[in-house]
Amino acid sequence: MIVQKEIRLKPKTRGFHLITSEIMAALPKLPQMGIIHIFIQHTSAGITINENADPSVRVDFETVFNKLIPENDPDYIHIFEGSDDMPAHLKSALLGTSISIPIKNERLALGTWQGIYLGEFRENASERRLVCTIYA
């Protein structure tokens, strides 16, 4: 069995956001066992799994990503969509656009301290779309 669901996330501020509960609320009942693949359909945002307990982790992610890939770099050529656009593309490429998570006992088999993050890399982002494919 394969089930696919598109989820639309409301616009979020720039930074890293824990979206596990938003995803779970939008999904159908999960199978007893399987895998879910989650893909974000954007080039200026990304998705990953990391710590869900301490919000300062997400702040540190934002700090490090901004140090690694600064805005207004004079070497950027793709500058027509704003100073945050090219850095957003690079950050998305580093973070990634998809994750896969095992399903066990009708639940995501995430670790105790794991959650799903949206990395929002634009200042004025619109809603973000996720395609979730469940394989049972």
C-alpha positions in Angstrom: 0.0 0.0 0.0 1.2 3.5 -0.9 -0.5 6.6 0.3 0.4 10.2 -0.6 -0.6 13.4 1.2 0.3 17.0 0.4 0.6 19.2 3.5 0.7 23.0 3.3 2.5 24.7 6.2 1.5 28.2 7.1 4.2 30.8 6.4 6.9 31.0 9.1 9.5 33.5 10.1 13.1 32.9 9.0 14.8 30.2 11.2 14.4 26.6 12.2 10.9 25.5 13.3 9.8 22.2 14.9 7.0 20.9 12.6 6.5 17.3 13.8 3.0 18.0 15.3 1.8 19.9 12.2 2.8 17.0 10.0 1.3 14.4 12.3 -2.0 16.3 12.5 -2.3 16.4 8.8 -1.5 12.7 8.1 -3.9 9.9 7.9 -3.7 7.0 10.3 -0.3 5.4 9.9 0.2 1.7 9.2 1.5 -0.7 11.8 4.8 -0.8 10.0 6.3 1.0 7.1 8.2 4.1 6.1 7.3 7.7 5.4 9.2 9.9 3.0 8.7 13.7 3.4 9.8 16.0 0.6 9.7 19.8 0.6 8.8 21.3 -2.7 11.0 24.4 -2.4 14.6 25.6 -3.1 14.8 28.1 -0.4 13.8 26.0 2.6 14.9 22.6 3.9 13.9 19.7 6.2 15.8 17.7 8.7 15.6 15.8 12.0 17.2 17.0 15.2 16.6 17.7 18.9 13.1 18.6 19.8 13.6 19.4 23.5 15.6 22.6 23.8 14.6 25.5 21.6 18.1 27.0 21.8 19.3 24.2 19.4 17.2 25.8 16.7 18.6 29.2 17.5 22.1 27.8 17.3 21.3 26.2 13.9 20.2 29.6 12.6 23.4 31.2 13.9 25.7 28.7 12.4 24.0 28.6 9.0 24.2 32.4 8.8 27.9 32.3 9.6 28.5 29.6 7.1 26.5 31.3 4.3 26.3 35.0 4.8 24.0 37.4 3.0 25.4 40.1 0.7 28.4 38.2 -0.3 30.0 40.1 -3.2 30.7 36.9 -5.1 27.0 36.0 -5.5 25.8 36.4 -9.1 22.1 35.4 -8.4 21.0 38.5 -6.6 17.8 39.6 -8.3 15.4 38.2 -5.8 16.9 39.8 -2.7 19.9 39.5 -0.5 18.5 36.4 1.3 17.6 34.4 -1.9 21.0 33.0 -3.0 21.9 32.2 0.6 18.5 30.4 1.0 19.3 28.2 -2.0 22.7 27.3 -0.6 21.3 26.6 2.9 18.5 24.4 1.4 21.1 22.4 -0.6 23.1 21.8 2.7 20.2 20.9 4.9 18.4 18.8 2.2 14.9 18.6 0.9 13.7 15.2 2.1 13.8 12.8 5.0 12.7 9.2 5.5 11.4 7.9 8.9 10.5 4.3 9.8 6.9 3.7 11.0 6.6 1.4 14.0 3.3 0.5 15.8 1.4 3.2 13.9 3.8 6.0 15.0 6.9 7.7 13.6 9.9 5.8 15.0 11.7 9.0 16.0 14.1 8.9 18.9 13.0 10.3 22.3 14.6 13.7 21.6 14.1 13.9 17.8 11.7 16.1 15.9 11.2 17.3 12.3 12.6 20.7 11.5 11.6 23.1 8.8 14.6 25.3 7.9 13.0 28.5 6.6 15.7 30.6 4.9 13.7 33.5 3.4 12.6 36.6 5.3 9.2 36.8 3.7 8.4 33.2 2.8 5.0 32.0 1.6 3.4 28.8 2.7 5.5 25.7 2.2 4.4 22.4 0.7 5.4 19.0 1.8 4.7 15.8 -0.1 4.4 12.9 2.3 4.5 9.4 0.9 3.7 6.5 3.2 4.8 3.0 2.3 3.3 0.1 4.2 
